[in-house]
Amino acid sequence: MTKSKFIDLLRTLDPDVDTYLKVKPLSQVCDTIIHDCWLNQQRENQATSELRNQVIHFIFNNKFDFDKE
């Protein structure tokens, strides 16, 4: 997965990703989004749950090792 595709995926979970990235590194932004998703699990639909799991899976398995653009 490329970095831009990963950020697009994050945008589907939180539309404010670009604002966060201006002040925080990507790893902190991911922590924030994942944490917020866990807190909002009761309101989470199946699609959001799958996206969150995809983000977590990529982070833990690839350690932010993105494909070349």
Secondary structure, 3 states (H helix, E strand, C coil): CEHHHHHHHHHHHCCCHHHHHHHCCHHHHHHHHHHHHHHCHHHCCHHHHHHHHHHHHHHHHHCCCCECC
